[in-house]
């Protein structure tokens, strides 16, 4: 699962196809919507918020969590140059 923890306006500006938006501030209250056994890649703008969210998920028992290092900014620059930057 691709879990995007940015704010809705950021998600509207650009996103990785197939990512699910769950803003970081809502994560603790909505953690029950996620599958702790699913391989999860957490995404934000530059990788800082997603790292914090990934560590939170691991502390909650999620077994296979990864942080997208560099976030959507790095993704746009190295994988998908057609993706808008902000």
N, CA, C and O atoms as a CHARMM CRD file, in Angstrom:
* protein
*
  344
    1    1 UNK  N      0.83100  -1.16300   0.00000 PROA 1      0.00000
    2    1 UNK  CA     0.00000   0.00000   0.00000 PROA 1      0.00000
    3    1 UNK  C      0.88700   1.24100   0.00000 PROA 1      0.00000
    4    1 UNK  O      1.89200   1.29500   0.70800 PROA 1      0.00000
    5    2 UNK  N      0.51400   2.22000  -0.78600 PROA 2      0.00000
    6    2 UNK  CA     1.17700   3.51700  -0.80000 PROA 2      0.00000
    7    2 UNK  C      0.34300   4.44800   0.06200 PROA 2      0.00000
    8    2 UNK  O     -0.79000   4.77400  -0.29400 PROA 2      0.00000
    9    3 UNK  N      0.88900   4.87900   1.18900 PROA 3      0.00000
   10    3 UNK  CA     0.16500   5.70400   2.14300 PROA 3      0.00000
   11    3 UNK  C      0.74200   7.11000   2.14200 PROA 3      0.00000
   12    3 UNK  O      1.86700   7.32300   2.59300 PROA 3      0.00000
   13    4 UNK  N     -0.01800   8.05800   1.64100 PROA 4      0.00000
   14    4 UNK  CA     0.42000   9.44800   1.54400 PROA 4      0.00000
   15    4 UNK  C     -0.08100  10.20700   2.76900 PROA 4      0.00000
   16    4 UNK  O     -1.28900  10.31200   2.98100 PROA 4      0.00000
   17    5 UNK  N      0.83800  10.73800   3.57800 PROA 5      0.00000
   18    5 UNK  CA     0.46400  11.39800   4.82500 PROA 5      0.00000
   19    5 UNK  C      0.49700  12.92800   4.71600 PROA 5      0.00000
   20    5 UNK  O      0.50300  13.62100   5.73300 PROA 5      0.00000
   21    6 UNK  N      0.51900  13.44800   3.50400 PROA 6      0.00000
   22    6 UNK  CA     0.50200  14.89700   3.30800 PROA 6      0.00000
   23    6 UNK  C     -0.90900  15.45000   3.51400 PROA 6      0.00000
   24    6 UNK  O     -1.85200  14.69800   3.76200 PROA 6      0.00000
   25    7 UNK  N     -1.03700  16.74700   3.40900 PROA 7      0.00000
   26    7 UNK  CA    -2.33200  17.41200   3.52600 PROA 7      0.00000
   27    7 UNK  C     -3.08600  17.29900   2.18900 PROA 7      0.00000
   28    7 UNK  O     -2.46600  17.12100   1.14100 PROA 7      0.00000
   29    8 UNK  N     -4.42400  17.40200   2.23100 PROA 8      0.00000
   30    8 UNK  CA    -5.20300  17.27200   0.98900 PROA 8      0.00000
   31    8 UNK  C     -4.75600  18.21200  -0.12600 PROA 8      0.00000
   32    8 UNK  O     -4.72800  17.80500  -1.28700 PROA 8      0.00000
   33    9 UNK  N     -4.40400  19.46600   0.19500 PROA 9      0.00000
   34    9 UNK  CA    -3.98800  20.39100  -0.86800 PROA 9      0.00000
   35    9 UNK  C     -2.70500  19.92200  -1.52800 PROA 9      0.00000
   36    9 UNK  O     -2.51500  20.13100  -2.72600 PROA 9      0.00000
   37   10 UNK  N     -1.81800  19.29000  -0.76300 PROA 10     0.00000
   38   10 UNK  CA    -0.57300  18.77200  -1.32300 PROA 10     0.00000
   39   10 UNK  C     -0.86300  17.58800  -2.24000 PROA 10     0.00000
   40   10 UNK  O     -0.28200  17.46500  -3.31900 PROA 10     0.00000
   41   11 UNK  N     -1.76600  16.72200  -1.79600 PROA 11     0.00000
   42   11 UNK  CA    -2.15500  15.54400  -2.56500 PROA 11     0.00000
   43   11 UNK  C     -2.78100  15.95900  -3.89000 PROA 11     0.00000
   44   11 UNK  O     -2.57500  15.30500  -4.91200 PROA 11     0.00000
   45   12 UNK  N     -3.55200  17.05800  -3.87000 PROA 12     0.00000
   46   12 UNK  CA    -4.16100  17.55900  -5.10900 PROA 12     0.00000
   47   12 UNK  C     -3.11500  18.13800  -6.05800 PROA 12     0.00000
   48   12 UNK  O     -3.26800  18.06800  -7.27700 PROA 12     0.00000
   49   13 UNK  N     -2.05500  18.70700  -5.49500 PROA 13     0.00000
   50   13 UNK  CA    -1.00300  19.30700  -6.33100 PROA 13     0.00000
   51   13 UNK  C     -0.24600  18.25600  -7.12800 PROA 13     0.00000
   52   13 UNK  O      0.06300  18.46600  -8.30100 PROA 13     0.00000
   53   14 UNK  N      0.05400  17.12600  -6.49500 PROA 14     0.00000
   54   14 UNK  CA     0.73600  16.02100  -7.16400 PROA 14     0.00000
   55   14 UNK  C      0.63600  14.78500  -6.28800 PROA 14     0.00000
   56   14 UNK  O      0.57500  14.87700  -5.06200 PROA 14     0.00000
   57   15 UNK  N      0.61900  13.64100  -6.92600 PROA 15     0.00000
   58   15 UNK  CA     0.53600  12.38700  -6.17800 PROA 15     0.00000
   59   15 UNK  C      1.10100  11.25500  -7.00700 PROA 15     0.00000
   60   15 UNK  O      1.18900  11.33100  -8.23300 PROA 15     0.00000
   61   16 UNK  N      1.48000  10.20400  -6.30500 PROA 16     0.00000
   62   16 UNK  CA     1.90400   8.97700  -6.97000 PROA 16     0.00000
   63   16 UNK  C      0.63700   8.15900  -7.20400 PROA 16     0.00000
   64   16 UNK  O     -0.15700   7.94400  -6.28800 PROA 16     0.00000
   65   17 UNK  N      0.46600   7.71700  -8.41500 PROA 17     0.00000
   66   17 UNK  CA    -0.72800   6.95800  -8.79700 PROA 17     0.00000
   67   17 UNK  C     -0.93600   5.77600  -7.86400 PROA 17     0.00000
   68   17 UNK  O     -0.00800   5.01000  -7.60300 PROA 17     0.00000
   69   18 UNK  N     -2.15000   5.63400  -7.36700 PROA 18     0.00000
   70   18 UNK  CA    -2.50200   4.51600  -6.51100 PROA 18     0.00000
   71   18 UNK  C     -2.30600   4.78200  -5.02800 PROA 18     0.00000
   72   18 UNK  O     -2.66100   3.94600  -4.19700 PROA 18     0.00000
   73   19 UNK  N     -1.73800   5.95100  -4.68200 PROA 19     0.00000
   74   19 UNK  CA    -1.51500   6.27100  -3.27300 PROA 19     0.00000
   75   19 UNK  C     -2.83800   6.61200  -2.59000 PROA 19     0.00000
   76   19 UNK  O     -3.75100   7.17600  -3.19400 PROA 19     0.00000
   77   20 UNK  N     -2.90600   6.25200  -1.32500 PROA 20     0.00000
   78   20 UNK  CA    -4.07200   6.55700  -0.49900 PROA 20     0.00000
   79   20 UNK  C     -3.71900   7.71600   0.41900 PROA 20     0.00000
   80   20 UNK  O     -2.69400   7.68300   1.09900 PROA 20     0.00000
   81   21 UNK  N     -4.56400   8.73800   0.44200 PROA 21     0.00000
   82   21 UNK  CA    -4.33100   9.89400   1.30000 PROA 21     0.00000
   83   21 UNK  C     -4.86800   9.62700   2.70500 PROA 21     0.00000
   84   21 UNK  O     -6.03100   9.26300   2.88500 PROA 21     0.00000
   85   22 UNK  N     -4.00100   9.81600   3.69000 PROA 22     0.00000
   86   22 UNK  CA    -4.38200   9.77300   5.10600 PROA 22     0.00000
   87   22 UNK  C     -3.46300  10.76500   5.81600 PROA 22     0.00000
   88   22 UNK  O     -2.36800  10.40300   6.24700 PROA 22     0.00000
   89   23 UNK  N     -3.91400  12.03300   5.93900 PROA 23     0.00000
   90   23 UNK  CA    -3.03900  13.05500   6.52600 PROA 23     0.00000
   91   23 UNK  C     -2.45200  12.62300   7.86800 PROA 23     0.00000
   92   23 UNK  O     -3.12300  11.97900   8.67500 PROA 23     0.00000
   93   24 UNK  N     -1.20400  12.98300   8.08900 PROA 24     0.00000
   94   24 UNK  CA    -0.47800  12.56200   9.27700 PROA 24     0.00000
   95   24 UNK  C     -1.24600  12.89600  10.55600 PROA 24     0.00000
   96   24 UNK  O     -1.26300  12.09600  11.49100 PROA 24     0.00000
   97   25 UNK  N     -1.87500  14.05900  10.60700 PROA 25     0.00000
   98   25 UNK  CA    -2.59100  14.46800  11.81300 PROA 25     0.00000
   99   25 UNK  C     -3.77500  13.55900  12.11300 PROA 25     0.00000
  100   25 UNK  O     -4.23100  13.50600  13.25600 PROA 25     0.00000
  101   26 UNK  N     -4.28400  12.84200  11.11100 PROA 26     0.00000
  102   26 UNK  CA    -5.42400  11.94100  11.28600 PROA 26     0.00000
  103   26 UNK  C     -4.99700  10.49200  11.52700 PROA 26     0.00000
  104   26 UNK  O     -5.82400   9.65400  11.88400 PROA 26     0.00000
  105   27 UNK  N     -3.73900  10.20100  11.33900 PROA 27     0.00000
  106   27 UNK  CA    -3.24900   8.82900  11.40100 PROA 27     0.00000
  107   27 UNK  C     -3.56700   8.12000  12.71600 PROA 27     0.00000
  108   27 UNK  O     -4.07200   6.99800  12.67300 PROA 27     0.00000
  109   28 UNK  N     -3.30100   8.71100  13.88000 PROA 28     0.00000
  110   28 UNK  CA    -3.60400   7.98400  15.12700 PROA 28     0.00000
  111   28 UNK  C     -5.08000   7.60600  15.26700 PROA 28     0.00000
  112   28 UNK  O     -5.39800   6.51300  15.73800 PROA 28     0.00000
  113   29 UNK  N     -5.97200   8.49400  14.86500 PROA 29     0.00000
  114   29 UNK  CA    -7.40600   8.23200  15.00100 PROA 29     0.00000
  115   29 UNK  C     -7.92800   7.24600  13.96400 PROA 29     0.00000
  116   29 UNK  O     -8.95400   6.60100  14.18300 PROA 29     0.00000
  117   30 UNK  N     -7.23700   7.12400  12.84500 PROA 30     0.00000
  118   30 UNK  CA    -7.72800   6.28800  11.74000 PROA 30     0.00000
  119   30 UNK  C     -6.86800   5.05900  11.48300 PROA 30     0.00000
  120   30 UNK  O     -7.03100   4.39400  10.45900 PROA 30     0.00000
  121   31 UNK  N     -5.96100   4.75000  12.39300 PROA 31     0.00000
  122   31 UNK  CA    -5.04300   3.63100  12.19800 PROA 31     0.00000
  123   31 UNK  C     -5.79000   2.31300  11.98300 PROA 31     0.00000
  124   31 UNK  O     -5.27900   1.41700  11.31100 PROA 31     0.00000
  125   32 UNK  N     -6.97900   2.18800  12.54000 PROA 32     0.00000
  126   32 UNK  CA    -7.77300   0.97700  12.37200 PROA 32     0.00000
  127   32 UNK  C     -8.20900   0.71000  10.94300 PROA 32     0.00000
  128   32 UNK  O     -8.64400  -0.39700  10.62800 PROA 32     0.00000
  129   33 UNK  N     -8.09900   1.70700  10.07400 PROA 33     0.00000
  130   33 UNK  CA    -8.45800   1.54900   8.66100 PROA 33     0.00000
  131   33 UNK  C     -7.34500   0.86900   7.86100 PROA 33     0.00000
  132   33 UNK  O     -7.53800   0.49900   6.70300 PROA 33     0.00000
  133   34 UNK  N     -6.19100   0.71200   8.48600 PROA 34     0.00000
  134   34 UNK  CA    -5.01900   0.16300   7.79000 PROA 34     0.00000
  135   34 UNK  C     -4.76000  -1.27500   8.20800 PROA 34     0.00000
  136   34 UNK  O     -5.10200  -1.68100   9.31900 PROA 34     0.00000
  137   35 UNK  N     -4.15500  -2.03600   7.31500 PROA 35     0.00000
  138   35 UNK  CA    -3.81300  -3.43500   7.56600 PROA 35     0.00000
  139   35 UNK  C     -2.37900  -3.52200   8.08500 PROA 35     0.00000
  140   35 UNK  O     -1.44000  -3.23200   7.34500 PROA 35     0.00000
  141   36 UNK  N     -2.19700  -3.91600   9.35100 PROA 36     0.00000
  142   36 UNK  CA    -0.85000  -3.97900   9.91900 PROA 36     0.00000
  143   36 UNK  C      0.06600  -4.99300   9.23500 PROA 36     0.00000
  144   36 UNK  O      1.28600  -4.90500   9.37100 PROA 36     0.00000
  145   37 UNK  N     -0.49600  -5.94600   8.51000 PROA 37     0.00000
  146   37 UNK  CA     0.31300  -6.96600   7.83800 PROA 37     0.00000
  147   37 UNK  C      0.69000  -6.56900   6.40900 PROA 37     0.00000
  148   37 UNK  O      1.54200  -7.21000   5.79400 PROA 37     0.00000
  149   38 UNK  N      0.06300  -5.52000   5.88000 PROA 38     0.00000
  150   38 UNK  CA     0.32300  -5.11800   4.49200 PROA 38     0.00000
  151   38 UNK  C      1.66600  -4.39800   4.38400 PROA 38     0.00000
  152   38 UNK  O      2.03600  -3.61400   5.25800 PROA 38     0.00000
  153   39 UNK  N      2.38400  -4.67400   3.30700 PROA 39     0.00000
  154   39 UNK  CA     3.59300  -3.90800   3.02000 PROA 39     0.00000
  155   39 UNK  C      3.16000  -2.47300   2.72500 PROA 39     0.00000
  156   39 UNK  O      2.34100  -2.24100   1.83600 PROA 39     0.00000
  157   40 UNK  N      3.70100  -1.52100   3.46200 PROA 40     0.00000
  158   40 UNK  CA     3.25900  -0.13400   3.37700 PROA 40     0.00000
  159   40 UNK  C      4.43600   0.78300   3.11900 PROA 40     0.00000
  160   40 UNK  O      5.44600   0.72800   3.82100 PROA 40     0.00000
  161   41 UNK  N      4.30200   1.63300   2.10100 PROA 41     0.00000
  162   41 UNK  CA     5.28800   2.66600   1.80600 PROA 41     0.00000
  163   41 UNK  C      4.63600   3.99400   2.16600 PROA 41     0.00000
  164   41 UNK  O      3.59700   4.35500   1.61300 PROA 41     0.00000
  165   42 UNK  N      5.25400   4.72000   3.10000 PROA 42     0.00000
  166   42 UNK  CA     4.70000   5.98000   3.56900 PROA 42     0.00000
  167   42 UNK  C      5.36700   7.12500   2.81100 PROA 42     0.00000
  168   42 UNK  O      6.58400   7.14700   2.63100 PROA 42     0.00000
  169   43 UNK  N      4.53500   8.08200   2.36600 PROA 43     0.00000
  170   43 UNK  CA     4.97000   9.13500   1.45300 PROA 43     0.00000
  171   43 UNK  C      4.60300  10.51200   2.01200 PROA 43     0.00000
  172   43 UNK  O      3.52200  10.69600   2.57100 PROA 43     0.00000
  173   44 UNK  N      5.51600  11.47400   1.85300 PROA 44     0.00000
  174   44 UNK  CA     5.19200  12.88100   2.10500 PROA 44     0.00000
  175   44 UNK  C      5.93900  13.72000   1.05900 PROA 44     0.00000
  176   44 UNK  O      6.32800  13.20400   0.01100 PROA 44     0.00000
  177   45 UNK  N      6.13700  15.00100   1.34300 PROA 45     0.00000
  178   45 UNK  CA     6.77700  15.88000   0.36800 PROA 45     0.00000
  179   45 UNK  C      8.27500  15.60700   0.23300 PROA 45     0.00000
  180   45 UNK  O      8.76700  15.38500  -0.87300 PROA 45     0.00000
  181   46 UNK  N      9.00600  15.62400   1.36000 PROA 46     0.00000
  182   46 UNK  CA    10.45400  15.42500   1.30400 PROA 46     0.00000
  183   46 UNK  C     10.95500  14.22900   2.11200 PROA 46     0.00000
  184   46 UNK  O     12.15100  13.93700   2.09300 PROA 46     0.00000
  185   47 UNK  N     10.07300  13.53900   2.81400 PROA 47     0.00000
  186   47 UNK  CA    10.47100  12.33800   3.53600 PROA 47     0.00000
  187   47 UNK  C     10.50700  12.45500   5.04800 PROA 47     0.00000
  188   47 UNK  O     10.65500  11.44000   5.72800 PROA 47     0.00000
  189   48 UNK  N     10.37800  13.64800   5.59800 PROA 48     0.00000
  190   48 UNK  CA    10.44400  13.83700   7.04400 PROA 48     0.00000
  191   48 UNK  C      9.18300  13.38700   7.76700 PROA 48     0.00000
  192   48 UNK  O      9.24300  12.60800   8.71800 PROA 48     0.00000
  193   49 UNK  N      8.04700  13.88400   7.30900 PROA 49     0.00000
  194   49 UNK  CA     6.77600  13.47600   7.93100 PROA 49     0.00000
  195   49 UNK  C      6.53500  11.99200   7.74600 PROA 49     0.00000
  196   49 UNK  O      6.07800  11.31500   8.66700 PROA 49     0.00000
  197   50 UNK  N      6.83800  11.48600   6.57200 PROA 50     0.00000
  198   50 UNK  CA     6.60000  10.07000   6.31500 PROA 50     0.00000
  199   50 UNK  C      7.49400   9.19300   7.18100 PROA 50     0.00000
  200   50 UNK  O      7.08200   8.10500   7.58300 PROA 50     0.00000
  201   51 UNK  N      8.71500   9.64700   7.47700 PROA 51     0.00000
  202   51 UNK  CA     9.59300   8.89600   8.37400 PROA 51     0.00000
  203   51 UNK  C      8.96700   8.82300   9.76500 PROA 51     0.00000
  204   51 UNK  O      8.95000   7.75600  10.38000 PROA 51     0.00000
  205   52 UNK  N      8.45700   9.94000  10.26200 PROA 52     0.00000
  206   52 UNK  CA     7.79600   9.94900  11.56800 PROA 52     0.00000
  207   52 UNK  C      6.57300   9.03700  11.56600 PROA 52     0.00000
  208   52 UNK  O      6.35800   8.28300  12.51600 PROA 52     0.00000
  209   53 UNK  N      5.76900   9.10100  10.50000 PROA 53     0.00000
  210   53 UNK  CA     4.57200   8.26600  10.40300 PROA 53     0.00000
  211   53 UNK  C      4.94500   6.78900  10.32100 PROA 53     0.00000
  212   53 UNK  O      4.28300   5.95000  10.93200 PROA 53     0.00000
  213   54 UNK  N      5.99700   6.46400   9.57400 PROA 54     0.00000
  214   54 UNK  CA     6.44100   5.07000   9.45400 PROA 54     0.00000
  215   54 UNK  C      6.89900   4.53800  10.80800 PROA 54     0.00000
  216   54 UNK  O      6.58300   3.40200  11.16500 PROA 54     0.00000
  217   55 UNK  N      7.64000   5.34700  11.56500 PROA 55     0.00000
  218   55 UNK  CA     8.08100   4.92000  12.88900 PROA 55     0.00000
  219   55 UNK  C      6.87500   4.72700  13.81300 PROA 55     0.00000
  220   55 UNK  O      6.85700   3.78800  14.60900 PROA 55     0.00000
  221   56 UNK  N      5.88200   5.59000  13.72000 PROA 56     0.00000
  222   56 UNK  CA     4.66400   5.44300  14.50900 PROA 56     0.00000
  223   56 UNK  C      3.97500   4.11900  14.17400 PROA 56     0.00000
  224   56 UNK  O      3.57100   3.38000  15.07100 PROA 56     0.00000
  225   57 UNK  N      3.84300   3.82600  12.87700 PROA 57     0.00000
  226   57 UNK  CA     3.19100   2.58000  12.46600 PROA 57     0.00000
  227   57 UNK  C      3.95900   1.36400  12.98000 PROA 57     0.00000
  228   57 UNK  O      3.35100   0.39700  13.43900 PROA 57     0.00000
  229   58 UNK  N      5.27800   1.40500  12.90800 PROA 58     0.00000
  230   58 UNK  CA     6.08000   0.29200  13.42900 PROA 58     0.00000
  231   58 UNK  C      5.84700   0.09900  14.92300 PROA 58     0.00000
  232   58 UNK  O      5.73700  -1.03500  15.39100 PROA 58     0.00000
  233   59 UNK  N      5.76900   1.19800  15.67800 PROA 59     0.00000
  234   59 UNK  CA     5.51200   1.09900  17.12500 PROA 59     0.00000
  235   59 UNK  C      4.12200   0.54000  17.41600 PROA 59     0.00000
  236   59 UNK  O      3.87300   0.00100  18.49400 PROA 59     0.00000
  237   60 UNK  N      3.21800   0.67400  16.44200 PROA 60     0.00000
  238   60 UNK  CA     1.86800   0.15500  16.60600 PROA 60     0.00000
  239   60 UNK  C      1.74000  -1.29000  16.11600 PROA 60     0.00000
  240   60 UNK  O      0.63900  -1.83800  16.09100 PROA 60     0.00000
  241   61 UNK  N      2.85100  -1.90300  15.73000 PROA 61     0.00000
  242   61 UNK  CA     2.84600  -3.30500  15.34400 PROA 61     0.00000
  243   61 UNK  C      2.78200  -3.58900  13.85900 PROA 61     0.00000
  244   61 UNK  O      2.62400  -4.74400  13.46700 PROA 61     0.00000
  245   62 UNK  N      2.90100  -2.56800  13.01800 PROA 62     0.00000
  246   62 UNK  CA     2.92200  -2.79500  11.57600 PROA 62     0.00000
  247   62 UNK  C      4.24600  -3.46000  11.22700 PROA 62     0.00000
  248   62 UNK  O      5.31000  -2.99300  11.63500 PROA 62     0.00000
  249   63 UNK  N      4.17900  -4.54200  10.47800 PROA 63     0.00000
  250   63 UNK  CA     5.35700  -5.39100  10.31600 PROA 63     0.00000
  251   63 UNK  C      6.23700  -5.06800   9.11000 PROA 63     0.00000
  252   63 UNK  O      7.40300  -5.46200   9.09200 PROA 63     0.00000
  253   64 UNK  N      5.72100  -4.37200   8.11300 PROA 64     0.00000
  254   64 UNK  CA     6.51500  -4.14000   6.89900 PROA 64     0.00000
  255   64 UNK  C      6.26500  -2.71600   6.39400 PROA 64     0.00000
  256   64 UNK  O      5.46800  -2.49600   5.48200 PROA 64     0.00000
  257   65 UNK  N      6.95700  -1.76300   7.00300 PROA 65     0.00000
  258   65 UNK  CA     6.75700  -0.34500   6.69700 PROA 65     0.00000
  259   65 UNK  C      8.05100   0.24100   6.13200 PROA 65     0.00000
  260   65 UNK  O      9.14300  -0.03100   6.63100 PROA 65     0.00000
  261   66 UNK  N      7.90500   1.04400   5.09000 PROA 66     0.00000
  262   66 UNK  CA     9.04900   1.70500   4.45400 PROA 66     0.00000
  263   66 UNK  C      8.73500   3.18900   4.30500 PROA 66     0.00000
  264   66 UNK  O      7.58300   3.57600   4.11100 PROA 66     0.00000
  265   67 UNK  N      9.76400   4.00400   4.39700 PROA 67     0.00000
  266   67 UNK  CA     9.64500   5.43400   4.14500 PROA 67     0.00000
  267   67 UNK  C     10.15600   5.70900   2.73600 PROA 67     0.00000
  268   67 UNK  O     11.21800   5.21900   2.35100 PROA 67     0.00000
  269   68 UNK  N      9.39800   6.49700   1.96300 PROA 68     0.00000
  270   68 UNK  CA     9.88400   6.90900   0.64200 PROA 68     0.00000
  271   68 UNK  C     10.87000   8.05700   0.85900 PROA 68     0.00000
  272   68 UNK  O     10.47500   9.21500   0.99500 PROA 68     0.00000
  273   69 UNK  N     12.13200   7.72100   0.89000 PROA 69     0.00000
  274   69 UNK  CA    13.18900   8.70000   1.13000 PROA 69     0.00000
  275   69 UNK  C     13.14700   9.78900   0.06100 PROA 69     0.00000
  276   69 UNK  O     13.13700   9.49900  -1.13500 PROA 69     0.00000
  277   70 UNK  N     13.12400  11.03000   0.50400 PROA 70     0.00000
  278   70 UNK  CA    13.07500  12.15500  -0.43200 PROA 70     0.00000
  279   70 UNK  C     11.67600  12.53800  -0.85000 PROA 70     0.00000
  280   70 UNK  O     11.48100  13.58100  -1.47300 PROA 70     0.00000
  281   71 UNK  N     10.68800  11.70700  -0.51500 PROA 71     0.00000
  282   71 UNK  CA     9.28200  12.01200  -0.77800 PROA 71     0.00000
  283   71 UNK  C      8.92000  12.15200  -2.24000 PROA 71     0.00000
  284   71 UNK  O      9.64400  11.70400  -3.12900 PROA 71     0.00000
  285   72 UNK  N      7.76700  12.79300  -2.47100 PROA 72     0.00000
  286   72 UNK  CA     7.30000  12.96900  -3.84800 PROA 72     0.00000
  287   72 UNK  C      8.20900  13.90800  -4.62500 PROA 72     0.00000
  288   72 UNK  O      8.26600  13.84900  -5.85300 PROA 72     0.00000
  289   73 UNK  N      8.91700  14.77100  -3.91400 PROA 73     0.00000
  290   73 UNK  CA     9.85300  15.66500  -4.60100 PROA 73     0.00000
  291   73 UNK  C     10.94700  14.84800  -5.28900 PROA 73     0.00000
  292   73 UNK  O     11.23600  15.06100  -6.46700 PROA 73     0.00000
  293   74 UNK  N     11.55100  13.92200  -4.56000 PROA 74     0.00000
  294   74 UNK  CA    12.59300  13.07400  -5.14700 PROA 74     0.00000
  295   74 UNK  C     12.00700  12.15000  -6.21400 PROA 74     0.00000
  296   74 UNK  O     12.64500  11.88400  -7.23200 PROA 74     0.00000
  297   75 UNK  N     10.78500  11.66200  -5.97300 PROA 75     0.00000
  298   75 UNK  CA    10.12500  10.79600  -6.95400 PROA 75     0.00000
  299   75 UNK  C      9.95800  11.55200  -8.27400 PROA 75     0.00000
  300   75 UNK  O     10.25000  11.01900  -9.34400 PROA 75     0.00000
  301   76 UNK  N      9.48700  12.79600  -8.18800 PROA 76     0.00000
  302   76 UNK  CA     9.27300  13.59200  -9.39900 PROA 76     0.00000
  303   76 UNK  C     10.58900  13.87000 -10.12000 PROA 76     0.00000
  304   76 UNK  O     10.63700  13.86100 -11.35000 PROA 76     0.00000
  305   77 UNK  N     11.63300  14.11300  -9.37600 PROA 77     0.00000
  306   77 UNK  CA    12.92700  14.44700  -9.98700 PROA 77     0.00000
  307   77 UNK  C     13.64400  13.23500 -10.57800 PROA 77     0.00000
  308   77 UNK  O     14.39800  13.37400 -11.54200 PROA 77     0.00000
  309   78 UNK  N     13.41300  12.03500 -10.00400 PROA 78     0.00000
  310   78 UNK  CA    14.18500  10.87800 -10.46300 PROA 78     0.00000
  311   78 UNK  C     13.37200   9.80800 -11.17600 PROA 78     0.00000
  312   78 UNK  O     13.92800   9.05300 -11.97400 PROA 78     0.00000
  313   79 UNK  N     12.07100   9.72000 -10.91100 PROA 79     0.00000
  314   79 UNK  CA    11.26500   8.64800 -11.49800 PROA 79     0.00000
  315   79 UNK  C     10.23400   9.18300 -12.49600 PROA 79     0.00000
  316   79 UNK  O     10.08500   8.63600 -13.58900 PROA 79     0.00000
  317   80 UNK  N      9.52700  10.24500 -12.12500 PROA 80     0.00000
  318   80 UNK  CA     8.42200  10.75500 -12.94500 PROA 80     0.00000
  319   80 UNK  C      8.59400  12.24400 -13.20300 PROA 80     0.00000
  320   80 UNK  O      7.97100  13.05700 -12.52000 PROA 80     0.00000
  321   81 UNK  N      9.42500  12.62400 -14.17400 PROA 81     0.00000
  322   81 UNK  CA     9.67500  14.04600 -14.42600 PROA 81     0.00000
  323   81 UNK  C      8.43600  14.82100 -14.88200 PROA 81     0.00000
  324   81 UNK  O      8.46400  16.05200 -14.90500 PROA 81     0.00000
  325   82 UNK  N      7.35300  14.13100 -15.24400 PROA 82     0.00000
  326   82 UNK  CA     6.12600  14.83000 -15.63200 PROA 82     0.00000
  327   82 UNK  C      5.31500  15.27100 -14.41600 PROA 82     0.00000
  328   82 UNK  O      4.38400  16.06600 -14.54200 PROA 82     0.00000
  329   83 UNK  N      5.67200  14.75200 -13.23200 PROA 83     0.00000
  330   83 UNK  CA     4.94500  15.12300 -12.02400 PROA 83     0.00000
  331   83 UNK  C      5.27500  16.55800 -11.64300 PROA 83     0.00000
  332   83 UNK  O      6.44200  16.95000 -11.63600 PROA 83     0.00000
  333   84 UNK  N      4.24100  17.35100 -11.32200 PROA 84     0.00000
  334   84 UNK  CA     4.50900  18.73800 -10.90600 PROA 84     0.00000
  335   84 UNK  C      5.28300  18.78500  -9.58300 PROA 84     0.00000
  336   84 UNK  O      5.14700  17.90200  -8.73500 PROA 84     0.00000
  337   85 UNK  N      6.07900  19.81200  -9.43100 PROA 85     0.00000
  338   85 UNK  CA     6.80100  20.07300  -8.17600 PROA 85     0.00000
  339   85 UNK  C      6.11000  21.22000  -7.46000 PROA 85     0.00000
  340   85 UNK  O      5.47900  22.07200  -8.08500 PROA 85     0.00000
  341   86 UNK  N      6.23900  21.22900  -6.14800 PROA 86     0.00000
  342   86 UNK  CA     5.70600  22.36900  -5.37300 PROA 86     0.00000
  343   86 UNK  C      6.62300  22.67400  -4.22200 PROA 86     0.00000
  344   86 UNK  O      6.35800  23.59500  -3.44900 PROA 86     0.00000
